[in-house]
Amino acid sequence: MSTDLDINLSKGGCCKTQALWQDLPGGIRLPRVGLGTWSLRGKACESAVLSALELGYRLLDTASFYHNEREIGQALAHSEIKRSEIFVTTKLYPDEYGHAAAAIDAALDRLKLDYVDMLMLHHPAGNDVQAWSAVEQAVKSGKARVGGISCYYERELSTFLPKVRLQPVLVQNEIHPFYQDRETVRFIQSKGLVVQSWYPLGGRGHTRRLLEHPVITAIAGAHQVTAAQVILRWDLQHGVCVIPGSADPEHQAQNLQLFHFALSENEMDQIDALERREKHDWY
Ligand SMILES: NC(=O)c1ccc[n+]([C@@H]2O[C@H](COP(=O)([O-])OP(=O)(O)OC[C@H]3O[C@@H](n4cnc5c(N)ncnc54)[C@H](OP(=O)(O)O)[C@@H]3O)[C@@H](O)[C@H]2O)c1
């Protein structure tokens, strides 16, 4: 089965330091694989980010709620990679929506950055449209390059999207083989928005059941890759970008090496059949 990823790959779209990209409006390129940083804190966070950048990661996903924007900023300051080559996402939490403009400035201050690449709303809320106007303003003034939203499903999207002028370019939702939510993914993609998966490996405390699932391990064995690589590749072949979290350089390296193999239609179908509608978080 040939996918757009394979076509990109054959055009030389991937090398050691460059994961494949998803084109966003305005000529902006989003790495399809990034580092999730939820639960990474302090020195461990800084060294995880530095090792990821060294391995070739070019997307870092953080949020004010993760309480690690300062550490991410420290790592960026210590990295030799140019700021312009790194895609930084941060998110405003609903308790910041009432003073979103000030919260954006505070996030930039913690990150020690002039701009973030993507500014997201972390969750739907009664005043999310009001908060979004601060995101629009941040994009206009160059404090953010694009806006995105997180934890929005069909009902929330149908309420939110018609009310905002600047469309979000991406929706970040829980997606893994036990919670695939294909209808929502198709709905988002049909609007021309990018889907990015959080908890791609099921989330901490749940990864084992996924990584040891016999369907996944059999496919991994057939391709001589790991179970994590199979799951992440499955996402990419569904057109879903991924931000696996890891503090372990070996895991980080694996999670970036997704472009030298492809799952067959039959293997994709086998993983699709694992859907249980089993959400691992409430939002
Ligand atoms: N928007 C939202 O509401 C929302 C919610 C949750 C999460 N997120 C974002 O999504 C990111 C991903 O979620 P997550 O980090 O919580 O969960 P995850 O990526 O599904 O799983 C992370 C867990 O998998 C392990 N792991 C990673 N790579 C592995 C590999 N190759 N082999 C074996 N184990 C591996 C990690 O351990 P090691 O450290 O040992 O590798 C860690 O325990 C977060 O970091 C955050 O940025 C967003």
The ligand as an SDF file (V2000), in Angstrom:
LIG
                    3D

 48 52  0  0  0  0  0  0  0  0999 V2000
   -4.3000   18.0180   24.8410 N   0  0  0  0  0  0  0  0  0  0  0  0
   -4.4900   17.2500   25.8720 C   0  0  0  0  0  0  0  0  0  0  0  0
   -5.4970   17.3460   26.5820 O   0  0  0  0  0  0  0  0  0  0  0  0
   -3.4640   16.2380   26.2030 C   0  0  0  0  0  0  0  0  0  0  0  0
   -3.7390   15.2440   27.1700 C   0  0  0  0  0  0  0  0  0  0  0  0
   -2.7520   14.3120   27.4460 C   0  0  0  0  0  0  0  0  0  0  0  0
   -1.5370   14.3730   26.7920 C   0  0  0  0  0  0  0  0  0  0  0  0
   -1.2770   15.3600   25.8680 N   0  0  0  0  0  0  0  0  0  0  0  0
    0.0040   15.4250   25.1380 C   0  0  0  0  0  0  0  0  0  0  0  0
    0.2260   14.1700   24.5240 O   0  0  0  0  0  0  0  0  0  0  0  0
    1.5210   13.6990   24.8850 C   0  0  0  0  0  0  0  0  0  0  0  0
    1.5630   12.2000   24.8590 C   0  0  0  0  0  0  0  0  0  0  0  0
    0.8580   11.6670   25.9430 O   0  0  0  0  0  0  0  0  0  0  0  0
    1.5930   10.9190   27.1530 P   0  0  0  0  0  0  0  0  0  0  0  0
    3.0410   11.2520   27.1470 O   0  0  0  0  0  0  0  0  0  0  0  0
    0.8440   11.2430   28.3690 O   0  0  0  0  0  0  0  0  0  0  0  0
    1.3140    9.4010   26.7990 O   0  0  0  0  0  0  0  0  0  0  0  0
    1.8570    8.4170   25.6430 P   0  0  0  0  0  0  0  0  0  0  0  0
    2.7170    9.1490   24.6760 O   0  0  0  0  0  0  0  0  0  0  0  0
    0.7110    7.6360   25.1300 O   0  0  0  0  0  0  0  0  0  0  0  0
    2.7410    7.4070   26.5030 O   0  0  0  0  0  0  0  0  0  0  0  0
    3.8560    7.8200   27.2110 C   0  0  0  0  0  0  0  0  0  0  0  0
    4.3800    6.5920   27.9440 C   0  0  0  0  0  0  0  0  0  0  0  0
    4.8680    5.6550   26.9800 O   0  0  0  0  0  0  0  0  0  0  0  0
    6.2060    5.3090   27.2810 C   0  0  0  0  0  0  0  0  0  0  0  0
    6.8930    5.1600   25.9940 N   0  0  0  0  0  0  0  0  0  0  0  0
    7.1370    6.1210   25.0750 C   0  0  0  0  0  0  0  0  0  0  0  0
    7.7490    5.6040   23.9970 N   0  0  0  0  0  0  0  0  0  0  0  0
    7.8910    4.2810   24.2310 C   0  0  0  0  0  0  0  0  0  0  0  0
    8.4620    3.2220   23.4900 C   0  0  0  0  0  0  0  0  0  0  0  0
    9.0000    3.4200   22.2940 N   0  0  0  0  0  0  0  0  0  0  0  0
    8.4460    1.9820   24.0390 N   0  0  0  0  0  0  0  0  0  0  0  0
    7.9000    1.7590   25.2630 C   0  0  0  0  0  0  0  0  0  0  0  0
    7.3440    2.7310   26.0240 N   0  0  0  0  0  0  0  0  0  0  0  0
    7.3440    3.9950   25.4990 C   0  0  0  0  0  0  0  0  0  0  0  0
    6.7600    6.4380   28.1110 C   0  0  0  0  0  0  0  0  0  0  0  0
    7.7400    5.9890   28.9950 O   0  0  0  0  0  0  0  0  0  0  0  0
    9.3040    6.4310   28.8720 P   0  0  0  0  0  0  0  0  0  0  0  0
    9.3900    7.8520   29.3510 O   0  0  0  0  0  0  0  0  0  0  0  0
    9.9820    5.4440   29.7200 O   0  0  0  0  0  0  0  0  0  0  0  0
    9.6690    6.3080   27.4160 O   0  0  0  0  0  0  0  0  0  0  0  0
    5.5180    6.8930   28.8770 C   0  0  0  0  0  0  0  0  0  0  0  0
    5.3270    6.0970   30.0340 O   0  0  0  0  0  0  0  0  0  0  0  0
    1.7490   14.3330   26.2580 C   0  0  0  0  0  0  0  0  0  0  0  0
    3.0930   14.2760   26.6340 O   0  0  0  0  0  0  0  0  0  0  0  0
    1.2110   15.7070   26.0390 C   0  0  0  0  0  0  0  0  0  0  0  0
    2.1700   16.5080   25.3700 O   0  0  0  0  0  0  0  0  0  0  0  0
   -2.2300   16.2580   25.5650 C   0  0  0  0  0  0  0  0  0  0  0  0
  1  2  1  0
  2  3  2  0
  2  4  1  0
  4  5  1  0
  4 48  2  0
  5  6  2  0
  6  7  1  0
  7  8  2  0
  8  9  1  0
  8 48  1  0
  9 10  1  0
  9 46  1  0
 10 11  1  0
 11 12  1  0
 11 44  1  0
 12 13  1  0
 13 14  1  0
 14 15  2  0
 14 16  1  0
 14 17  1  0
 17 18  1  0
 18 19  2  0
 18 20  1  0
 18 21  1  0
 21 22  1  0
 22 23  1  0
 23 24  1  0
 23 42  1  0
 24 25  1  0
 25 26  1  0
 25 36  1  0
 26 27  1  0
 26 35  1  0
 27 28  2  0
 28 29  1  0
 29 30  1  0
 29 35  2  0
 30 31  1  0
 30 32  2  0
 32 33  1  0
 33 34  2  0
 34 35  1  0
 36 37  1  0
 36 42  1  0
 37 38  1  0
 38 39  2  0
 38 40  1  0
 38 41  1  0
 42 43  1  0
 44 45  1  0
 44 46  1  0
 46 47  1  0
M  CHG  2   8   1  16  -1
M  END
$$$$
